[in-house]
Amino acid sequence: MVNFKLLNLKKPFSDFQDIDIVFCRNVSIYFAQKDRTVLFNKIANVLTNEGLLILGGAESLIGISSRFRLMKFNGSVFYQLAEKNHG
């Protein structure tokens, strides 16, 4: 099942929980580094234990969040939640 919702990424994610995958492509490049850290922590908090985060090709979590691990499959790069309940 897929749900699409309009969301302000700078507001709390109170309506979300147990999300399997988040596509956040070509968005965080417009955020300050501090705001990126907050955003990716909020995403990590709503993902399932092995949830996935898909970013755009110009985006990276290096130096921003250690809660995800970089994964590669068939030439694609994505992030998998490495740590749950960090706050």
N, C-alpha and C positions, 0 to 999 in steps of 0.2 A: 504494500500500500504506500502511496506517495501523497504527501501533503505539501502544498505550497502556501506560504503565508508571507504577507508584507511585514517587515520587521525593521525597526530602527536599531542598528547594530550598536549604538551607544547607550541604549536603554537596557534594563534587566531582561533576561530571557525567561521570565517567570512562567510563560505558557508552554515551555518546552522541557521534555525529559526523555531519556532513553532513545535518543536519535542514533541511527546506525551510520548515517553518512551526511556530511555537510559540504555543499559546494559553495565556496566563498572565493570565486575567481575574479581577479582583477579589481578587488575592492580595497584590500588593506594597503595597497601602494599609495593610497590617498590619505592614510592615517599617519599621525606622528608615531614614533616608535613606542612611546608610553601607551598610547591608545591601542596599538596593535597587541601589546602584551595583555592588556585588559580584555580585548576582544577574544584572543585565542584562549585565554583562561576561561572565559564564559562559555566558549564552544566546548572546551574540554569537559567542563562541568555538566553539560547536557548530553554528551555522547555516551553510548553504551561502552562496556569495558574494552571492547576491541573496535570501537567506532573509527570511522575514517574521515579525514579532512582533505578535500581537493582544493588546491589553490591554483592560481594562474601561473603561467610559465615564468613571469618576472617576479613572483613572490616566493619568499622563503621564511622559515621559522628560525633560521640560524641567528643566535643572539637575542631571540625574542621569547621563545618558549622551549623549555626542556620537557614538557609534558607529552610531546609527540615524538615518534621516531620516524625517520625518513624511510620509505619503502619504495621499491622499484618492481615493476612488472611489465614485461613486453615493451620496454622503452618508455613506459609511463612512470611518473613520479607522483607519489601521494604521501600522506602522513597518517600514521595509525596511533591512536591513543596509547601512550606508554604507561601512564599513571593516572589513576582515578581518585577522586575525592581529595584533591589538593587545596581547593578553595581558591 
